[in-house]
Amino acid sequence: MRTLFAAALSVILIASAAFAGDVGPLAAGKPAGVKQAQGVDNTTLFVIGGIVAAGVAIGLATSSNGNPGGPVTLTTVPTTTS
């Protein structure tokens, strides 16, 4: 399983660099899409989603699934000397 995951990861990393291609410099006087990039802000959504996910994880980790076991009685073993 570890080998399969490593192989898939290496293929993805190589393919992403190959498909990126040669973009080249931006044309002078043409818009570079800065306004579109600045207009999209999902940071707040990611922060709230992370807080909710952490709360759910903590709640599930601390929840009990029934009654805990009964009290433990301590027993001693008598020692005999001859």
C-alpha positions as CSV (number, residue, x, y, z in Angstrom):
1,M,0.0,0.0,0.0
2,R,2.8,2.4,0.8
3,T,4.5,1.7,-2.5
4,L,1.3,2.3,-4.4
5,F,0.8,5.6,-2.6
6,A,4.4,6.7,-3.3
7,A,4.1,5.8,-7.0
8,A,0.8,7.7,-7.4
9,L,2.3,10.8,-5.6
10,S,5.4,10.8,-7.8
11,V,3.3,10.6,-11.0
12,I,1.1,13.5,-9.8
13,L,4.1,15.7,-9.0
14,I,5.7,14.9,-12.4
15,A,2.5,15.4,-14.3
16,S,1.7,18.7,-12.7
17,A,5.1,20.2,-13.7
18,A,4.7,18.8,-17.2
19,F,1.2,20.3,-17.7
20,A,2.2,23.7,-16.3
21,G,4.1,24.4,-19.6
22,D,6.0,27.5,-20.4
23,V,3.9,30.5,-19.6
24,G,6.4,33.3,-20.4
25,P,6.3,36.9,-19.3
26,L,3.1,38.9,-19.1
27,A,2.3,41.3,-21.9
28,A,3.0,44.9,-21.2
29,G,-0.1,47.0,-20.6
30,K,-2.5,44.0,-20.4
31,P,-4.4,43.1,-17.3
32,A,-2.8,40.2,-15.3
33,G,-5.9,39.1,-13.4
34,V,-4.9,40.7,-10.1
35,K,-8.4,42.1,-9.4
36,Q,-9.9,38.7,-9.9
37,A,-7.5,37.1,-7.5
38,Q,-8.0,39.8,-4.9
39,G,-11.8,39.6,-5.2
40,V,-12.0,36.0,-4.1
41,D,-11.6,35.5,-0.3
42,N,-12.4,32.1,1.2
43,T,-10.2,32.5,4.2
44,T,-13.1,33.2,6.5
45,L,-14.9,30.1,5.3
46,F,-11.9,27.9,5.8
47,V,-11.3,29.3,9.4
48,I,-14.9,28.7,10.4
49,G,-14.9,25.2,8.8
50,G,-11.7,24.4,10.6
51,I,-13.1,25.5,14.0
52,V,-16.3,23.4,13.4
53,A,-14.2,20.4,12.4
54,A,-12.0,20.7,15.5
55,G,-15.1,21.0,17.7
56,V,-16.7,17.9,16.2
57,A,-13.4,16.0,16.6
58,I,-13.1,17.0,20.2
59,G,-16.7,16.2,20.9
60,L,-16.4,12.7,19.4
61,A,-13.1,12.0,21.2
62,T,-14.5,12.9,24.6
63,S,-18.0,11.3,24.2
64,S,-18.8,8.2,26.2
65,N,-20.5,5.3,24.7
66,G,-22.3,3.9,27.8
67,N,-21.5,3.5,31.5
68,P,-17.9,3.1,32.6
69,G,-16.9,-0.2,34.2
70,G,-17.8,-0.9,37.9
71,P,-15.5,-0.1,40.8
72,V,-12.3,-2.0,40.9
73,T,-11.7,-4.1,44.1
74,L,-8.2,-4.5,45.2
75,T,-7.2,-7.9,46.3
76,T,-4.1,-9.0,48.2
77,V,-2.4,-12.3,48.0
78,P,-1.4,-13.7,51.4
79,T,2.2,-14.7,51.7
80,T,3.0,-17.8,53.6
81,T,6.3,-18.5,55.2
82,S,7.4,-21.9,56.4
